[in-house]
Amino acid sequence: MQSSLPPVAGGRLTQQQRQQWALYIALAFHVSGFIAIGIFKAPLFVQLTPLNLLVCLALIVWTQAEYNSRFWLFAVLAFAIGYGAEYVGVTRGWLFGSYQYGTVMGSGLHGVPWLIGVQWLVTMYCIGMAMHLLQQRLLRNPEGRIHRLPRWWKAASLVLDGAMLAVVFDWVLEPVAIWLGYWQWKDGEIPFFNYLSWYLVSAVVLFCFHRLRFAKHNIFAVHLLLIQFMFFLLLRTVLVMGGG
């Protein structure tokens, strides 16, 4: 029987092969995580959340087509903006509301785990890449040429629509994160202002994604976004709505 794994040519993997391998690795982590947490209620796998986040970060860096200073600048900005917003949220009670982190996501500064900045980076990179590739697909005519539209239109679409996608992602994630002990809200209520702030902060990061010029054709990032969305949606259904 022929293997479905991508072959290694000349000892080096092409970008397409890296993306295939990354997809298999991401699926293995999330499928096993869902089975362990959602079905067997294994607390050990919840404690492996930091490892999962770091693996996701490593995979998107590994599958990035090209590296330049603007790619690394985006990574730094996404981390810093996301972490800074969370820091203000926890220490001041502004932006997202009154909440605090548990111990699952590891150590940080004044109760804000460093890994939450990694989560912002991974999520915004994947959403930005998904919106960019969707635009390319929708604007391509049958001859393969890209329709010319005002730059402001494409920017507004990526930033505003992408930020709305980020809010949907957070809406799916929130009850699962509470159940798993990632963070807890005061009085147990998720305020509407949380989602408004998620939209605004996401829009700022996605604007940086749009403005910085680096290779933006990483299809694995789209796959990872879908995998994470389904992972949290299924856990939401099994654990939260199902009373698990």
Secondary structure as the mmCIF struct_conf table of DSSP 4:
data_model
#
loop_
_struct_conf.conf_type_id
_struct_conf.id
_struct_conf.beg_label_comp_id
_struct_conf.beg_label_asym_id
_struct_conf.beg_label_seq_id
_struct_conf.end_label_comp_id
_struct_conf.end_label_asym_id
_struct_conf.end_label_seq_id
BEND BEND1 LEU A 5 LEU A 5
HELX_LH_PP_P HELX_LH_PP_P1 PRO A 6 VAL A 8
STRN STRN1 ALA A 9 ALA A 9
TURN_TY1_P TURN_TY1_P1 GLY A 10 GLY A 11
STRN STRN2 ARG A 12 ARG A 12
HELX_RH_AL_P HELX_RH_AL_P1 GLN A 15 PHE A 34
HELX_RH_PI_P HELX_RH_PI_P1 ILE A 35 ILE A 39
BEND BEND2 PHE A 40 PHE A 40
HELX_RH_AL_P HELX_RH_AL_P2 PRO A 43 GLN A 47
TURN_TY1_P TURN_TY1_P2 LEU A 48 LEU A 48
HELX_RH_AL_P HELX_RH_AL_P3 THR A 49 THR A 63
BEND BEND3 ALA A 65 ALA A 65
HELX_RH_AL_P HELX_RH_AL_P4 SER A 69 ARG A 92
TURN_TY1_P TURN_TY1_P3 LEU A 95 PHE A 96
BEND BEND4 SER A 98 SER A 98
STRN STRN3 TYR A 99 TYR A 101
BEND BEND5 THR A 103 THR A 103
TURN_TY1_P TURN_TY1_P4 VAL A 104 MET A 105
STRN STRN4 GLY A 108 LEU A 109
TURN_TY1_P TURN_TY1_P5 HIS A 110 GLY A 111
STRN STRN5 VAL A 112 PRO A 113
TURN_TY1_P TURN_TY1_P6 TRP A 114 TRP A 114
HELX_RH_AL_P HELX_RH_AL_P5 LEU A 115 LEU A 139
STRN STRN6 ARG A 140 ARG A 140
TURN_TY1_P TURN_TY1_P7 PRO A 142 GLU A 143
BEND BEND6 GLY A 144 GLY A 144
HELX_LH_PP_P HELX_LH_PP_P2 ARG A 145 ARG A 145
STRN STRN7 ILE A 146 ILE A 146
HELX_LH_PP_P HELX_LH_PP_P3 HIS A 147 ARG A 148
HELX_RH_AL_P HELX_RH_AL_P6 ARG A 151 ALA A 156
HELX_RH_PI_P HELX_RH_PI_P2 SER A 157 ASP A 161
HELX_RH_AL_P HELX_RH_AL_P7 GLY A 162 LEU A 180
TURN_TY1_P TURN_TY1_P8 GLY A 181 GLY A 181
BEND BEND7 TYR A 182 TYR A 182
STRN STRN8 TRP A 183 TRP A 185
HELX_RH_3T_P HELX_RH_3T_P1 LYS A 186 GLY A 188
HELX_RH_AL_P HELX_RH_AL_P8 PHE A 192 ARG A 211
BEND BEND8 LEU A 212 LEU A 212
BEND BEND9 PHE A 214 PHE A 214
HELX_RH_AL_P HELX_RH_AL_P9 ILE A 219 LEU A 235
HELX_RH_PI_P HELX_RH_PI_P3 ARG A 236 MET A 241
TURN_TY1_P TURN_TY1_P9 GLY A 242 GLY A 243
#
